[in-house]
């Protein structure tokens, strides 16, 4: 059986090379049958009829096409963060595509050429780049061809498939870009962002248009219109591309001869020969010469990571969502890279100049993403608005000063009543030393069964490694753990992160946990204390939008959160989201919603128990 399996693999590998060559041979035989025996005699006259001016113009189109191809490869290097300088990335990509499209077997050939030109990149990364370029270009060709077949005069049989492709590709793209990602599969990281897709479509359209013009300029003038030629050329180009044959030889000619009967066969074959010489052979020769000497590649060292704790307490969240602190425009920013956006989170130095926003946009473009400020302050929102950004208020944050907080003020009457209820029930709160992880995990699992899956992104989730870096307060009743609250701790402030309670918890336990944390913050000399934010979207207060606003706030539990936090008589500070345009703001909000409500699975979340019955047997108090 093992020998049979090995033989099957070898047979499959051989078929990948034999089938394209056999397809080429078959198509060329069909071309020979169609053009007849008088072709050799008529071909010289058709070749001599191509004017020098047209050849020069076609050479200009070749240069434009391969300039676009280079930009395409530069975008791919940015997508994978190779740190290859843009000029080197464009040059290596141009040479790789020039050789791959002529020799065939595009993914493998392109990877070998990239690896030869950029040996420091590694073959695995070169293969990844080659696969990304080939697959994304194929998708771009499909959509551009469908659009051309709908808008321009095209064979009638193409209308229905073209309309299906025009509708289906954007739908699939939207689902991949904004759909839930349970488990965060590895292939998702390879998908291009929407800004990258827009650039891919632009460069692919320019390349295909330039290629079409090269062939069209070599066909005698007046034979057919350019509008009716473009869809046929794109169909032929795709046939050659999908065949995997060297240069698409065979399928390309067969489709053109079949769909352009108004062009004499000799003229069309002569034009195709000239096209192959200019658009395939000439770039391939230049690419082969470039292989003689690999490009100089000195990759810049990655920026040194900045400590998460060098700012406000919220920076600790970066340990879980994969964010980082980077210096842009002379200012530290807490950057969170998600599907479509490069998001600045609160916690680092406040943005104070338009130059900071410009530096953020520049970095976002480099990452093929949209720039976004999330939960920024009113001052930062005003700065963004002055720079022409779109701003939307989304929340209000409850803030306290531990040094001036007065539990006996009249506004805290309800809070005092809750604390008395907790004390009467025997609830005791203490700051954790050694964390009782098993009971805490059981409480978290119980909480999720009652309230739904934990949210992520800008909200922490229970994970032993993550919570070990926080200040944790535990609520006990005798030897039974009732719940816990975890807080981010900064140099001068604390911020509430997780609040988890078991199903049977006396009234006032949540309030007792927060008061214990407030007292600890006062003792540490902290001047800031955040109870986190409550959703608040006044832009949806219009009567027509009121049902949507009510549904969003109900889903977020805004009423209960506000009631709980208002009991501490906090100062409410508005929080905003901002992006450079309305479209960018909508895309960023959609992406943030997905990351928060459908976060990727954690690498490890500790032991989870199935029910309170098992939890009752968990270990008791751990000091």
N, C-alpha and C positions, 0 to 999 in steps of 0.2 A: 504493500500500500504506500509506503514511504517513497519507493522508486516511482510509482505512478504519479504521486503528488509532485515530486521534483520534475518529472518529465512534463507534467501539465503546466507547471510554472514556466519552464523553458519554452514550451510551445506557445504560451500566451505572450511571452516577451518577444519571441520571434515574429509572431503575428502582428505586433505593433509596428514593425518595420516593413514586413512583407506586404501587408494589406494596402497601405498607401501607395507603394510602388506598383502593385498589381492594378490598383484603381487608376493610377496615372496611365499605365500602359493601355488599359481598356478604353479610357476616354480618348487617348490619342488615336487609337484605332478607329473609334467612331468619328473623330474629326477627319481623319483621312478618308473615310467612306463618304462623308458629307461634302468635302471640298472637291473630290474627284481627282482625275489624273492631270488636268491642265494647270494645276496650281503652280508647279515649278516654273512654267513658262511665263505665267502672269505676275509672279511675285516680284521680279526685278523692277518692272515698271511701277508697281505700287510703292515699292520702297524709294525709288528715285523721285516720286511725286511729293514726298514730305519736304517742305521748305525749311531753309536754315532758320528763319525767324521762329517758326513753330518749334523747332528743336531747342532753340535758346529759351523760349518761353517755357517749354516742358522742363528744361533743366532748372529753371527758377522755381517751378512747382515742386520738383524733387527736393530742392533745398528747403522750401517751406514745410513740406511734409515731414522731413527728417528733423527739422527744428522742433516741430510739434511732438514728434516721437521722443526726442530728448527731454522735453518738459514733462512728458508722461512718466518717464523713468525717474526723474527727479522727485515727482510727487510720490512715487512708490517708495523711494528711499526714506522720505519724510514719514510716510505712513508707518514703516517698520522701525523708525528711529535708529537707522544705521550710523548716523553722525558722519556719513560720507559728505564731503563738501559738494554743494549743488552743481558746480561746473563739472566736477569729476563724475558725479552720478549721471548727469545728462549725457556726457560724452560716452561713458561706458554703455549706457542704455542704447544710444543711437547705434553704436557698433554692433552690439549684441542683436538688436532687432534686424539690422541690415543683413547680417549673416544668417540668422534664424529663418527669416522669411524666404531666403534663397535656397538654403540647404534643406529646409523642411524639419519635421520633428521639433517644432518651435520651443517647447518647454525645456527639453533636454539640451538642445543646441544653445539656446539663450543662456541657460545656467552655466554651461561649460565656458562660453565666451565671457560671461560676467566674472566667473571664477578666475579665468586667465588674466583678465584685465585688472581685477581687484583681488589679488590673492589673499590680502589680509582680511577679506570679508568672510571667508569660509564658504565651502561648497553648499552647506545646508542653507545658509542665508541666501546664497546666489540662486539656489533652486526655489526657495520661497518667493524671492522677487520675480523670478521668471514665471512661476505659476500664477502669481498675482497679476502680473502684466498681461499674460495670455488670456486668463479667464475674464478679467475685467474688460479687456479690449473686445473680447467676443461678445460680452453682454452689451457693450456700447454699440458695436456693429449691429447687433440684432435690433436695438431700439431705433437707431438712426435709419436703418434700412426700412423698418416698419413705418416710420414717419415719412420717409421719402415715397414709399409705395402708396400711402394714403393721400399725400399732398400733391405729388407730381404724377404725370401720366405713366402708368405702369401696367404690366399684364394683368388682366382681369382676375385671374385666379389668386393673385397676391392680396386682394383687398381684405378678405375675411381673416386670414392668418395675421396680417399686419395689424388689424384692429384689435385682435386678441392680444398680440404682443404689446401694443401701445397701452392697453389697460392692465395687462397682467404684470408687466415688469415693475411699474411704479407700486402696485399693490404688494408684490413680493418684497420690494425694497422697504416699504413702510413697515411691513410685519417684521422683517429682520432687524430694522433699525430701532423700532419702538415696542416690539413684542416682549413679553416676559422672557427672562433667561434663567429658568431654574437650572442650577448646576453650573451655569456659565460655561458652556462647552468651549473647548479650545479653539474650534474653528471660528467662533464668533469674533475673536480678536483680530482675525485676518480680514474681516469685512471692511470695505471702505466706508468712511463717513459720508453723510450727504454732501458736505462741501467738497470732499474728494470726488464723489460721484459727478458733481457738476463740472469739476475741472476735467475729469476723465472724458465726459461727453464732449466737452469743448475741444480738447486736444485730439480726440479720436475723430470728431467731425472734420476738423481742419486737415488731419492727415488723409482721411478718406476723400475729401473734396479735392485735395491736391493730387492724389493718385488718379482720381477720375479725370481731372483736367489734363494730366500727362497723356493719358490714352486718347482723350477727346481731341487734343491738339494734333495728334498724329493721324487722325482720320480725316480724309479730304473734306474741306469745308462744304457746307450745303447738303451733306448727306443725311443728317438727322439733327434735331434740336437737342440742346444740352439738357433740357428739362426731362425729356423722355429717355435720354441716355443714362442719367444718373441712377435711377432705380435698377436698370438692367446691369450696370456696372457693379453696383453694390451686391446684387444677387450673385453675380459671377465671382466677385471677390470672396464672398462668404462661402461659396461652393469650394473654391480653392483652399480657403482657410480651414474649413471643416474636414477636408480630405486628408490633411496632414502631408500631402505630397510636396516635394521640393518646389518652392515657388508657386504652388497650386497649379502646376503644369498639367494640362489635360482637362480637369473639370472647369477651369476658368475659361479656356477656349471653347469648350463644348457649349457652355451656357450662353456665351456671347454669340456664337454662330447660330444657335437655336432661336434666340430672342431678338436678334438684329438682322432679320432677313433683308431689310432695305439697303444694307451696306454690302456691296460686292465682296465675296469671300476673299479674293486676293487682297483687296484694300484692307479688310479687317485683319487678316493674318499678318500683313505687313505692319500695320499699326501696332498689333500685339507684340510682334518681334521688337519693334523700336521701343515700346513700353517696357518690355522685359530688360532690354539693354540699359535703359536710363534709370528705371526705378528699382531694378533688382541687381543686375550685374555690376554696374558702376559702384553703388554703395557697398556691395559685397566685397569688391576688390579693395576698396578703402578700408573696410572693416578687417579684412585679412591682413593688410599691411599693419594695422594697429595692433594685431595680436603679437607681432614680433617683439613688442616692448610693452610690458605691463605698465599701467598708470601708477604714478607715485601716490601712495595713499598713507597719509599720516593722520589717523583718526584722532580728533581732539579728545582729551580725557573727559569723562562724564563729570558734571558738576558735583562738588562735594555735598553730601546731604547735610541739611541744616537741622539742628535739633528741634523736635516738635514742641518742646517745652518753652522755647524762647519767645513767649508771647502770652496771649490770653488762654484761659483754660480750654476753650473749644478746640485748640490745636491738637489736643490728645486724640480727638476723633480720627485724625489722619492715620493713626496706627491701625485702624480697622478698614477704612474705605480705600486705602492705597494712595492717598494724597501725599503731597510733599510740600515743603517750604522752599521756595526759590526766590532769587533776587531778580526782579525785573524793573527796569527804569529807576534804579537806585533805591528800591524799596522791597522789603520782604513781603511775599504773598503766599498765602496758603492755597495751593493749586490742587484741584481735583479733576482728573482727566476721565471723562465718561464718554459714552458713545459718540455724541455729536458735538460736545461742548468742552471747553476748558474753563472750569468754574473756579472763581475765587471765593473761598469760604471765609467767614469771620474768624478772627483770632490773631492774625499777624498785624503788622503796622497798618493803621488806617490809610486809605488812598487819599492823597491830598492834592495831586496835580493831574492835569490832563495828560502829561507825559507818561504817567503810570498807566493810564488807560490805553494810550498808543502802544506802549511796550507790551501790554497784555494782548492787544489785537495782533501785534506782530508775531508773538509767540503762538497764539491760537492759529494763525494762518500757517505757521511752520508745522504745527501738529495736524493740519487739515481739519481744524475744528472751529467752532464759533466761540467768541469770547462772551463770558457771562459773569455777573456779580450776583451772589446769592446771599440773602439775609444781610444785605449791607445796611448801614445806618442812614438816617435822613441826610446827613452831611455828604456821605458818599453818593447817595442817590441824586442829590442836587448837583454834584460835580459831574456825574454821568449825564444828567439831563442837559447841562450846559455844553457838553461835548456832542450833543445831538443823539444820545442814546435814548432808547425807549425804556421807561421805568414803570414798574407796577408794584403797589403795596400788597404784600402777601401775608403779613403776620404782625403780631405785637409781642415783644419779649418782656417778660416779667422780671424786673431787676430789684435787688435789695442791697442795702449797705449793712453788712454785719455789725459794723461799729456803732451804728445809730439805730438799728432795729429795736423797737420797743414792743414787746409782747403785750404790754398792758394798755396800749392805746385803744381808744374806743373802736377803731376799725377792725381790731382783732378779737372782738367779742366772740364771734363764732369759732375762731381758732382756739381760744381758751376752752370753750365748751368741749370741742373735739379732744383736746389734750386731756381734759379731766376724764372723759369717757375711756380713753386708752389706759390712763393710770388706774382707774377703777377696775378695768379688766385684767390688770396685772401685766400690761405690756411694758417691757424693758428694752430700751434701745442702747446699743453700744457700738463704738467704732471697731471695725474688724481688725484683728491681727492676722492670724492664720485663717484663710477663707474656708468655710465648710462647703466645698464645691458641690458635693453630691446633693445635699438638701437644696442648695441654691439652684442647681440645674433642674431638680424636680419641680421647684416653685415656678421657674421660668417655663417649663413644659406645661404645667397646669395653667399658667397665665395665658399662654398661647392658645390652648384649647378653648378657653373662655372668650378670648378677645381676637382671635385670628393670628396669622403668622406675624412675627415681629417685623417691623419696618427697618430699612437700612439706609445706606447713603449718608445722610446728615443726622441719622439717629443710630445710636449704638445698639448692638445685639449681644446677647449673653455669649461669652466665649472666655474660657479660663485665662488664656494668655492676655486677652484684652483687659478683662476686669481686674487682673492682678496689678495693672498699672494705674488704678484709680483709688480714690478714697471711698471705702465701702462702709455703710452703716447697716447693722442687722437689728431686726426687731424680734424679740423672743417672748414667749409666754411659757414660763417654767423652762423646760428643756426642749421646747418645740419652736423651731424657726418659723415665724409668721411671714416674713418678707424681708426685702433688702432694698436699699437705694444706693446707687453708685454715682460718684461725682467726678467730673474732670477737675483737676487741680492745676492752676497756673501759679505764676510767681506771686500774684497779688489778688487772685480771685478763685472762685469755684463755680462750677456750672452743673446743674442736674443732668444726668444722662439716663440711667435705667431706674425704673421704679417697678418692682415686682412683688405681688402679694399672693399668698395662697388663697384658696377658695373660702376658708373659714377664718376671717381676720376681724378682730374687734374694730369698731368705729374709732377713728382718730389715729390709727397706726401710721397712715401715710404722713399725716401732719407731724407726728412724733419723730419720724425719720428725718424730715426736713429741718425741724427745730434742732435736733442733735447735730446735724451738719452745719447749721447756722452758728451754733455755739462753738463748734470746732474752728470754723472760719474766723470768728471773732477772736478766739484765743491765738490763732496763727497770725493775727494782724491783717487779715485780708480786707480789702476795701470794696470788693465786688462780689456779688452772689447772684447767679442767674437761675431762675426757675424754668428756663427754656421758653420757647415761643408758643403762642396760640394762633392758629390760622385766622386771618382777618383780611377779607378781600373787598374793600369798599367799591372797587370798580364794577363789581357785579351787583350793586345795590339797586340798579334800575329794575322797575317792576317786571319787565319782560325777562330779565335774567335772574330774578329772585328765586325761582324754583331750582335753577342750577346752583346758585350760591348756597341755598339751604341744603341741597344734597351733598355738596362738597364739604361743608362745615359739619354736617351730621356724620359723614363718613370719617372725618378726622376727629370726631368727638370734641369739637371746639367748645360746646356749651359746658360740658363737664370739666374740661381742663381750665376754662376761664373761672368757673365757680370755685374750683379747688385753689387755684393760685391767687384769686382775689382775696381769699381769706387771710393772706399774709400782708395785705395792703401794700402791694409792690408799686413801683414806678413803671408805667407801661411805655415802652420805647418802640416806635414803628420799625418794621424791617421790610426791605424791598428786594426785588429782583430786577436786573437791568441787563440789556443786550443792545448791540449797535443798531438793530432795526426791528420792525414789528415781526417780520418773518423769523428772524433769528431768535427773538424773544419767545415766539410760539414754539419753535423747535426745541429751544433750551428747556422750556417748561415741560414739554412732553417727555424729554429725556430725563429730567429730574424726577418727574412723576414715576417713570418706570423704575429708576434706580432706587427710589424710596419705597414704593409699594411692592415691587417685584425684584428685590436685590438678589445678587448671585449667592449661591450657597457658601457658607463659611467653611474654611478648611477643617475646622474642628470646633465643636461646641460643647464638649464635655458630656458626661453621662446624662441621659434623659430617662426619666421614669414615666411609666404609662399612666399612673393614677395616684390619687392621694393615699390609697391604701398602701402602696409601696413606700410612699414618702413618709408615712407614719413610722416606718421601721428604720428611717434614715438615722445616722448618728446624731447625737445631741449637740449641745452648745460647744463651740470651739472658741476659745478666747483669742 
